Amino acid sequence: MAETVLRADGIEAGYGRVQVLWGAGVTVRRKESVVLLGANGAGKTTLLKVLVGLLPAWKGHVFLDPDEVTAWRTDRRVRRGLAYMSEIGVFPGLTIEENLRVGGQFIEKSALKTRMEELYGYFPDLATRRGTLGGALSGGQRKMLGIAKALASSPKLLVMDEPSAGLSPLFVSQVIQVLSKFREQGLAMLIAEQNIAFLDLADRVFTLEGGRIRFEGTVAELEADDSLHKAYFGLS
Ligand code: ATP
């Protein structure tokens, strides 16, 4: 079995006295693209925040293999090869170029320069507007910038919170298209989503319900399970 890049188990976490996660866990293997599927309020954002170190785990363990990183700050995890794209994803008051520099702040200057040019190749709309503020971009372009910003550090693992949020179906398919290019190159990804269109990218799926993992398997296995099929693909 391929080496694991991210592993979390028994995660309990929440806000104040409100517990949201009840023993949730997830694994992402090298070069693997994993979708964490769940409805609004299932706890996807909360789990991702624990994985990237923005929210403490009350219980459980997070590993960026081979190290246990449960107590590590986010910046240390980022230096280790983790990148995180939140639902917002970009700094609206910074230009495209500045956003990419922030995303790549932990890598060496000349490597960042090369990486940025490489990313502008993947995102030509951003290349022609380097001085434009993130906040002046359309929703779709802003999402592309969010992805490029997260990739600026040349991560081993990209963790994304609802890349489809706020996007029209056309932009959703453009986002899926661009992510599939990076998937082909072997970038490991963990994508929290409620939009099943993202299953096109999934080597494996986890479903999260009420702060617990209900299912782990392939898309075909998910589709073969009657009750999960009804829950995620509707009745048809
Ligand atoms: P969404 O698609 O709406 O982002 P989600 O699956 O990401 O859903 P979470 O954002 O992790 O879900 O929220 C899980 C639960 O935690 C929800 O009941 C939510 O109301 C609650 N919650 C989220 N953030 C906070 C907070 N800062 N304080 C208190 N409760 C919170």
Boltz pocket constraint, residues with backbone or C-beta under 6 A from the ligand:
constraints:
  - pocket:
      binder: B
      contacts: [[A, 15], [A, 18], [A, 20], [A, 38], [A, 39], [A, 40], [A, 41], [A, 42], [A, 43], [A, 44], [A, 45], [A, 46], [A, 47], [A, 194]]
      max_distance: 6.0
